[in-house]
Amino acid sequence: MENNKVYDIIGIGIGPFNLGLAALLEPVDEISALFLDQAEGFDWHPGLMLDNATLQVPFMADLVTMADPKSKFSFLNFLKETDRLYKFYIREDFFILRKEYNLYCQWAANQLKSCLFGKKVENISFDESQEVFTIDVLDLKNNDVTQYITKKMVLGTGTQPSLPAFMEGKDFPNVIHTSEYLNHKADIKNAGSVSIIGSGQSAAEIFQDLLPETEDGMFMSWFTRPDRFFPMEYSKLTLELTSPEYVDHFYNMPPSQRKAVLAKQPPLYKGINFDLINDIFDTLYGMSVGNTPLNVALKPSCQLDSVLPEGNSYALNFTHVQDNATFTHVSDYIILATGYKYKEPKFLKGIENLIERNEDGLFDVSRHYTVDRAESIFVQNVELHTHGFVTPDLGMGAYRNALIINAVAGKEIYKVEKRIAFQEFNTQKTWTAKHSS
């Protein structure tokens, strides 16, 4: 046990959201905090760190700025400290490169003594008499186990690559998730044919990245289930939906209504950057000058039903969702841009009795992002079903963290905006906390 010290809060998982929480807590002396992650260090989506890929939110959606613009952990201060501020100023682009965002987060993590890497949480128990959690943590470097005690926790273990159900239990060579793309790019470039499955940003980025290879003989196909390659919508009035009052509005809907609303909102958070769609078209147009045949096929309205080995290649079995017709496509390499899903960590079994769930078995997340009646277990980026499509949005991370910090402190440490939109989303002026009496 770590000197019997009792922390106010311990975060498990150090992705951008918990890293932002650690950065905002760093100057708050009255709250003792610790953050643990089993990875060797911070590295955000390394398999998709394409040279020209950018975030889909402006640079102000960094770890801290929207909660504390004066923080030393802001992206602008990172640029100043690394002699890049004037370069960024001349660039005149709010959307920063993904690889630079990753370096920024690593810079912040390296300064935060509260962030410990190489630490795997094995088990959590709760002492009802003392009202504290005991966390058993394995040091992956020396195999020592240390116990940490805390009054509250915040779960930020993130999402994991999601594969279609028919791929469960199968490990086909040359069939990968987009998260592994750069690790396999050399092999992919040598493939005679490649198929990309998916309609989101990752699929589009990889398609654009591989287009030059099609001029050297590779045949590339891009299949999506939606009826079009749709852009993410980010007009200014639509962006007002990434606001505290819209979260209030969504939270107060009946669960059935939430599901219905979310079903209509994929273009708000699952689409492709508008400029990237246009760049892809322009690239295809340039490649086609002189009516040059292209080694490319773009096929919307196609649902992938199964993948089966066929010699050294694979047979992809599809249903065309508009024609209701089935067909088979053969490809040497398959890249599944099928997104990410949250998977509950095994260490929650020790405190399962504390966690509240809805009728679907999902976390019943309170307005202040807790999942237990005592409001001691906070969550990050698992509340899509209760708080809406802004859940994974980096721009709302600092807002959520400010609420968490204020709840832990029992007072306002960071100012939290309650209304920022010109729109009125409902007739209610206030929201009701889940556990209010």
C-alpha positions in Angstrom: 0.0 0.0 0.0 1.3 3.5 -0.9 2.0 4.9 2.6 -1.7 4.7 3.4 -2.3 7.9 1.5 -5.9 8.5 0.5 -6.3 10.3 -2.8 -9.4 12.5 -3.5 -9.6 11.0 -7.0 -7.8 8.5 -9.1 -8.2 8.3 -12.8 -7.9 5.0 -14.7 -6.7 5.4 -18.3 -4.8 8.4 -19.7 -6.4 9.3 -23.0 -7.0 13.0 -24.0 -9.9 13.3 -21.6 -8.3 12.1 -18.4 -5.1 13.8 -19.4 -7.0 17.0 -19.6 -8.5 16.3 -16.2 -5.0 15.8 -14.8 -3.8 19.1 -16.4 -6.7 21.0 -14.9 -6.2 19.5 -11.5 -2.5 20.2 -11.4 -2.9 23.7 -9.9 -5.7 22.7 -7.6 -3.9 22.1 -4.3 -7.0 21.0 -2.4 -7.6 18.0 -4.6 -5.1 15.2 -4.5 -5.1 13.2 -7.7 -3.4 10.3 -9.5 -3.8 8.9 -13.0 -2.8 5.4 -14.1 -2.4 3.8 -17.5 -1.0 0.4 -18.6 0.6 1.8 -21.8 4.3 2.8 -21.7 3.5 6.4 -22.5 0.9 8.6 -24.2 0.5 7.8 -27.9 -2.8 8.7 -29.5 -3.9 6.5 -32.4 -0.4 5.8 -33.7 -1.7 3.5 -36.5 -3.5 6.5 -38.0 -0.9 9.2 -37.6 -0.9 10.2 -41.2 1.3 13.1 -42.2 -1.5 15.5 -43.3 -4.3 14.3 -41.1 -5.9 17.0 -38.9 -8.2 17.1 -35.9 -11.8 17.8 -36.8 -12.1 20.5 -34.1 -10.2 23.8 -33.7 -7.1 24.0 -31.7 -9.0 25.6 -28.7 -10.4 22.1 -28.1 -7.1 21.2 -26.4 -6.7 19.7 -23.0 -7.6 22.8 -21.0 -8.4 26.0 -22.9 -12.2 25.8 -22.8 -12.1 25.5 -19.0 -9.0 27.6 -18.3 -7.6 29.8 -21.1 -4.8 30.8 -18.7 -3.5 27.3 -18.1 0.2 26.6 -18.8 -1.0 23.3 -20.4 -2.7 25.0 -23.4 -1.8 24.2 -27.0 -0.7 27.7 -27.6 1.8 27.5 -24.7 3.0 24.2 -26.0 3.8 26.0 -29.3 5.5 28.9 -27.5 7.6 26.5 -25.4 8.6 24.5 -28.5 9.4 27.6 -30.7 6.5 27.0 -33.1 4.1 29.7 -32.2 4.9 32.1 -35.1 4.9 29.2 -37.5 1.4 28.3 -36.4 0.4 32.0 -36.6 1.6 32.2 -40.2 -0.1 28.9 -41.1 -3.5 30.5 -40.4 -5.3 27.2 -39.8 -7.4 26.5 -36.7 -7.3 22.7 -37.4 -4.0 21.3 -36.1 -2.2 18.3 -37.4 -3.0 15.1 -35.6 0.6 14.3 -35.2 1.2 17.7 -33.6 -1.7 17.2 -31.2 -0.1 13.9 -30.2 3.2 15.6 -29.5 1.3 18.3 -27.5 -0.4 15.6 -25.3 3.0 13.9 -24.8 4.5 17.2 -23.7 1.7 17.7 -21.2 1.9 14.2 -19.9 5.6 14.4 -19.3 5.1 17.5 -17.1 2.4 15.9 -15.0 3.7 14.0 -12.0 0.2 12.7 -11.3 0.3 10.7 -14.5 1.9 7.2 -14.1 2.3 4.9 -17.1 3.1 1.2 -17.2 0.6 0.7 -14.4 -2.2 -1.9 -15.0 -5.2 -1.9 -12.7 -6.0 -5.5 -11.7 -8.8 -5.1 -9.2 -10.9 -2.6 -7.4 -12.7 -3.1 -4.1 -14.8 -0.7 -1.9 -14.7 -0.3 1.8 -18.2 0.7 2.9 -17.1 1.6 6.4 -14.4 4.0 5.3 -16.1 4.9 2.0 -12.9 4.5 0.0 -11.8 2.4 -3.0 -8.7 0.2 -2.9 -7.1 -0.2 -6.3 -4.6 -3.0 -6.9 -2.1 -1.9 -9.5 0.5 -4.1 -11.3 3.7 -2.3 -12.3 4.4 -3.8 -15.8 8.1 -3.1 -15.5 8.9 -5.0 -12.3 5.7 -6.9 -11.7 5.2 -5.3 -8.3 1.7 -4.8 -7.1 0.8 -1.6 -5.2 -2.5 -0.7 -3.6 -3.8 2.9 -3.9 -6.7 4.2 -1.9 -9.0 6.9 -3.1 -12.4 8.5 -2.3 -13.5 8.9 -5.9 -12.5 7.5 -9.3 -12.8 8.5 -12.9 -12.9 5.8 -15.6 -11.2 6.9 -18.8 -10.1 3.6 -20.3 -11.4 4.7 -23.7 -12.8 2.8 -26.6 -11.4 -0.1 -28.5 -11.4 -1.0 -32.2 -14.8 -2.6 -33.2 -15.0 -5.3 -35.7 -18.2 -6.8 -37.4 -19.7 -9.7 -35.4 -18.9 -12.2 -38.2 -15.2 -11.4 -37.6 -15.3 -12.5 -33.9 -12.8 -15.2 -33.2 -11.1 -14.9 -36.6 -7.6 -13.7 -37.2 -7.2 -13.5 -41.0 -3.9 -12.3 -42.3 -4.3 -9.2 -44.4 -7.6 -8.2 -42.7 -7.0 -5.3 -40.4 -8.8 -2.5 -38.5 -7.9 1.1 -39.5 -6.2 1.5 -36.1 -3.4 -0.8 -37.5 -3.0 0.9 -40.9 0.4 2.4 -40.7 1.8 -0.7 -39.1 0.8 -2.6 -42.3 1.1 0.1 -44.9 4.3 -1.4 -46.5 2.4 -4.8 -47.1 -0.7 -3.0 -48.3 1.2 -1.2 -50.9 2.3 -4.5 -52.4 -1.2 -5.9 -52.6 -2.8 -6.3 -55.9 -6.2 -5.2 -54.6 -7.4 -3.5 -51.5 -10.9 -3.0 -50.1 -11.8 -0.4 -47.5 -15.0 -0.8 -45.6 -16.6 2.1 -43.8 -18.1 5.6 -44.3 -16.2 7.7 -41.8 -13.1 9.9 -41.5 -10.6 7.1 -41.1 -11.8 5.3 -44.2 -11.6 8.5 -46.2 -8.1 9.3 -45.0 -6.7 5.9 -45.9 -8.5 6.0 -49.3 -6.8 9.3 -50.0 -3.5 8.1 -48.7 -3.5 5.0 -51.0 -4.8 6.7 -54.1 -1.3 7.2 -55.6 -0.7 3.4 -55.3 -3.6 2.8 -57.8 -1.5 4.5 -60.5 1.1 1.8 -60.0 -1.4 -1.1 -60.5 -3.2 -1.5 -57.2 -7.0 -1.8 -57.5 -8.8 -0.1 -54.6 -12.4 -0.4 -53.7 -14.3 1.6 -51.1 -17.6 0.2 -49.8 -20.0 2.0 -47.4 -23.4 1.0 -46.1 -24.9 4.6 -46.2 -26.3 5.7 -49.6 -23.6 8.3 -50.0 -20.2 9.5 -48.8 -21.5 12.1 -46.5 -19.6 15.0 -44.8 -19.7 15.8 -41.2 -21.9 18.7 -40.7 -20.3 21.7 -38.9 -22.2 24.8 -39.8 -22.2 27.3 -37.0 -25.8 26.9 -35.9 -25.4 23.1 -35.9 -22.2 23.5 -33.8 -24.4 25.1 -31.2 -25.5 21.6 -30.4 -22.1 21.1 -28.8 -23.2 23.2 -25.9 -24.1 22.7 -22.2 -27.8 23.5 -22.8 -28.1 21.0 -25.6 -26.6 18.3 -23.3 -29.2 19.4 -20.7 -31.9 19.1 -23.3 -30.8 15.6 -24.5 -30.3 14.4 -20.9 -33.9 15.2 -20.0 -35.4 13.2 -22.9 -36.9 9.9 -22.2 -34.5 7.1 -23.1 -36.6 6.0 -26.1 -36.5 9.6 -27.4 -32.8 9.7 -27.0 -32.3 6.6 -29.1 -34.6 8.1 -31.9 -32.7 11.4 -31.9 -29.2 9.7 -32.0 -30.3 7.5 -34.9 -30.7 10.7 -37.0 -27.5 12.3 -36.0 -24.6 10.4 -37.6 -23.6 13.3 -39.9 -22.9 15.3 -36.7 -20.1 13.1 -35.5 -19.5 10.2 -37.8 -19.1 11.8 -41.2 -16.1 12.8 -43.3 -14.4 16.2 -43.2 -16.0 18.3 -46.0 -12.6 19.4 -47.4 -11.3 15.9 -47.5 -14.3 14.7 -49.5 -13.6 17.5 -52.0 -9.9 16.7 -52.1 -10.7 13.1 -52.9 -12.9 14.1 -55.8 -10.3 16.6 -57.1 -7.6 13.9 -56.9 -9.8 11.4 -58.8 -10.6 14.1 -61.3 -6.9 14.9 -61.9 -6.1 11.2 -62.2 -8.8 10.8 -64.8 -7.7 13.5 -67.2 -7.5 12.2 -70.7 -10.2 9.7 -69.7 -7.5 7.5 -68.1 -9.2 4.4 -66.6 -8.9 4.4 -62.8 -8.1 1.4 -60.7 -10.7 2.6 -58.2 -14.3 1.7 -57.3 -16.5 3.6 -54.9 -19.6 1.7 -53.9 -22.2 3.2 -51.5 -25.2 1.3 -50.2 -23.2 -1.9 -49.7 -23.5 -3.9 -46.5 -20.7 -6.3 -45.7 -22.2 -9.6 -44.6 -19.2 -11.9 -44.3 -15.5 -12.4 -45.2 -14.2 -15.8 -46.3 -10.8 -16.9 -47.4 -10.5 -17.6 -51.1 -7.0 -18.9 -52.0 -4.5 -16.1 -51.1 -7.3 -13.6 -51.2 -10.7 -13.0 -49.6 -14.3 -13.2 -50.8 -16.3 -10.3 -49.4 -20.1 -11.0 -49.5 -22.3 -7.9 -49.7 -25.9 -7.0 -49.8 -26.8 -3.9 -51.8 -29.2 -2.3 -49.3 -31.2 -0.4 -52.0 -31.4 -3.1 -54.7 -31.7 -5.9 -52.1 -29.3 -7.9 -54.2 -26.3 -9.9 -53.0 -22.9 -10.0 -54.7 -19.3 -11.1 -54.0 -16.1 -9.1 -54.4 -12.6 -10.6 -54.1 -9.7 -8.6 -52.6 -6.2 -9.4 -51.5 -6.3 -7.0 -48.5 -9.2 -5.7 -46.4 -9.2 -2.6 -44.2 -12.1 -2.4 -41.8 -13.0 1.2 -40.9 -15.7 0.0 -38.6 -15.1 2.4 -35.7 -14.6 2.0 -32.0 -16.7 0.8 -29.0 -16.4 1.0 -25.3 -15.6 -2.3 -23.6 -16.0 -2.4 -19.8 -12.8 -3.3 -18.1 -12.7 -6.5 -16.1 -11.5 -4.7 -12.9 -15.1 -3.3 -12.5 -16.3 -6.7 -11.3 -15.2 -6.0 -7.8 -17.5 -2.9 -7.6 -20.3 -4.1 -9.9 -22.8 -3.8 -7.1 -22.2 -0.1 -6.9 -22.8 0.7 -10.5 -26.3 1.7 -11.7 -27.5 0.6 -15.1 -30.4 1.2 -17.4 -32.7 -1.4 -19.0 -30.2 -2.0 -21.7 -27.4 -2.8 -19.3 -25.5 0.4 -20.0 -24.2 2.7 -17.4 -27.0 4.9 -16.0 -24.9 8.1 -16.1 -25.9 11.0 -14.0 -25.9 14.6 -15.4 -22.6 15.1 -13.5 -21.1 12.0 -15.2 -21.3 9.5 -12.3 -22.6 6.0 -12.4 -23.1 5.2 -8.8 -25.7 6.5 -6.2 -22.9 7.9 -4.0 -21.6 9.9 -7.0 -18.1 8.6 -6.5 -17.4 6.9 -9.8 -17.1 9.3 -12.7 -16.9 8.3 -16.4 -15.4 9.8 -19.5 -16.6 9.2 -23.1 -19.1 6.4 -22.3 -22.3 8.5 -22.0 -23.4 8.8 -25.6 -26.8 7.3 -24.7 -27.4 9.7 -21.9 -25.6 12.9 -22.8 -25.7 12.8 -26.6 -23.4 12.9 -29.6 -21.0 15.4 -28.0 -19.7 12.7 -25.8 -16.6 11.9 -27.8 -16.0 15.5 -28.9 -12.6 16.8 -27.8 -14.1 20.3 -27.6 -16.5 19.3 -24.8 -13.8 17.4 -22.8 -12.7 20.5 -20.8 -16.4 21.2 -20.0 -17.0 17.7 -18.6 -13.7 17.9 -16.7 -14.7 21.2 -15.1 -17.9 19.7 -13.9 -16.1 16.7 -12.5 -13.6 18.9 -10.7 -16.3 21.2 -9.2 -18.2 18.1 -8.1 -15.1 16.6 -6.3 -14.3 19.9 -4.7 -17.8 20.6 -3.7 -17.5 24.2 -5.0 -16.7 26.0 -8.2 -13.1 25.7 -9.1 -13.6 26.3 -12.8 -16.4 28.5 -14.2 -18.8 26.4 -16.2 -20.9 28.0 -18.9 -24.6 27.2 -18.7 -25.8 28.8 -21.8 -23.8 29.6 -25.0 -26.2 29.1 -27.8 -28.5 31.5 -29.6 -31.0 28.7 -30.0 -33.4 27.4 -27.4 -33.7 23.6 -27.5 -36.7 23.2 -25.2 -39.1 25.0 -22.9 -37.3 24.0 -19.7 -35.0 26.4 -18.1 -33.3 23.9 -15.7 -32.4 20.3 -15.6 -33.1 17.8 -12.8 -30.2 15.7 -11.5 -30.8 12.0 -11.6 -30.4 11.4 -7.9 -32.0 14.6 -6.5 -34.6 14.0 -3.8 
